[in-house]
Amino acid sequence: MMHVDKKWLAQLLFESGVRAEPHWQDSHLDTLNMPLLYQGFVKLCKLLLSNNPISTKQTQLNDYFVALFNHLDCNSRTIEPIFLVPNALYQVAHYLNEHSLDDTSISSISEHFGFSTSYLVRAFKRHFNMTPHAYRLNRRIQLGQQALKKGQAIASIAYDSGFSDQAHFQRVFKQRVAATPEQYRRSLPL
């Protein structure tokens, strides 16, 4: 996983002619299963951690992101439309955002919105590239990140973010952010 400054990336994509605007625009395609791009990413990471000159690293970094977003933007135009009920799925996503701290079962949420549980999970995953449960966990992690930025204690963040204990929070946080909460906090600008 690599964390990249969106302003820097937006400017790079604009200057390279990949994007028409110099501000960040989300890509429609957010999940890739392409061994070549992955291998390029691994190679880039090894280069960035090497003793090569900064100019070489900068060139390779720029080249990789330009190629990646050329691919993302080109393929996002050709994605087949998903024939689901997007408004209802966005309502479920909004509900999960607003009630992320609740432990309401996915089957209860499905029933509330008039879906069978299996249909909701499949449709949600196809539309958002994650299950409703994963979506709710991501929201809890986002709340945890906001609390870490405010300097709150990790144990209280775990509880306030809806996790059963600090160990569960740390495990899920590390899976999604590729750093422990303490490492994340230390990486924040002062």
Backbone hydrogen bonds, N-H to C=O, Kabsch-Sander energy under -0.5 kcal/mol:
donor,donor_aa,acceptor,acceptor_aa,energy
4,V,2,M,-0.6
9,L,5,D,-2.4
10,A,6,K,-3.0
11,Q,7,K,-2.2
12,L,8,W,-2.5
13,L,9,L,-2.7
14,F,10,A,-2.0
15,E,11,Q,-2.9
16,S,12,L,-1.9
17,G,14,F,-1.2
18,V,13,L,-2.0
19,R,13,L,-1.7
30,D,28,H,-0.6
38,Y,34,M,-2.2
39,Q,35,P,-2.9
40,G,36,L,-2.1
41,F,37,L,-2.0
42,V,38,Y,-2.6
43,K,39,Q,-2.4
44,L,40,G,-2.3
45,C,41,F,-2.6
46,K,42,V,-2.3
47,L,43,K,-2.2
48,L,44,L,-2.8
49,L,45,C,-1.6
50,S,47,L,-1.4
57,K,53,P,-1.9
58,Q,54,I,-3.0
59,T,55,S,-2.2
60,Q,56,T,-2.3
61,L,57,K,-2.6
62,N,58,Q,-2.6
63,D,59,T,-2.7
64,Y,60,Q,-2.5
65,F,61,L,-2.2
66,V,62,N,-2.4
67,A,63,D,-2.3
68,L,64,Y,-2.9
69,F,65,F,-2.5
70,N,66,V,-2.0
71,H,67,A,-2.1
72,L,68,L,-2.8
73,D,69,F,-2.7
74,C,70,N,-2.1
75,N,71,H,-2.6
76,S,72,L,-2.1
77,R,73,D,-0.8
78,T,75,N,-0.7
83,F,81,P,-0.7
84,L,82,I,-1.8
89,L,85,V,-2.3
90,Y,86,P,-3.1
91,Q,87,N,-1.8
92,V,88,A,-2.1
93,A,89,L,-2.6
94,H,90,Y,-2.6
95,Y,91,Q,-2.5
96,L,92,V,-2.8
97,N,93,A,-2.3
98,E,94,H,-2.7
99,H,95,Y,-2.6
100,S,97,N,-0.8
102,D,99,H,-1.4
109,I,105,S,-2.1
110,S,106,I,-2.8
111,E,107,S,-2.2
112,H,108,S,-2.4
113,F,109,I,-1.9
114,G,110,S,-0.5
114,G,111,E,-1.1
115,F,110,S,-2.9
120,L,116,S,-2.7
121,V,117,T,-2.5
122,R,118,S,-2.3
123,A,119,Y,-3.2
124,F,120,L,-2.9
125,K,121,V,-2.3
126,R,122,R,-2.3
127,H,123,A,-2.3
128,F,124,F,-3.3
129,N,125,K,-1.7
130,M,124,F,-0.5
135,Y,131,T,-2.4
136,R,132,P,-2.4
137,L,133,H,-2.4
138,N,134,A,-2.6
139,R,135,Y,-2.0
140,R,136,R,-2.2
141,I,137,L,-2.4
142,Q,138,N,-2.4
143,L,139,R,-2.3
144,G,140,R,-2.2
145,Q,141,I,-2.6
146,Q,142,Q,-2.2
147,A,143,L,-2.1
148,L,144,G,-2.5
149,K,145,Q,-2.1
150,K,146,Q,-1.0
151,G,148,L,-1.4
152,Q,147,A,-1.9
157,I,153,A,-2.2
158,A,154,I,-2.5
159,Y,155,A,-1.7
160,D,156,S,-3.0
161,S,157,I,-2.2
162,G,159,Y,-1.5
163,F,158,A,-2.3
169,F,165,D,-2.0
170,Q,166,Q,-2.7
171,R,167,A,-2.4
172,V,168,H,-2.5
173,F,169,F,-2.8
174,K,170,Q,-2.5
175,Q,171,R,-1.8
176,R,172,V,-1.8
177,V,173,F,-2.9
178,A,174,K,-1.6
184,Y,180,T,-2.7
185,R,181,P,-2.5
186,R,182,E,-2.4
187,S,183,Q,-1.4
188,L,184,Y,-0.6
188,L,185,R,-1.0
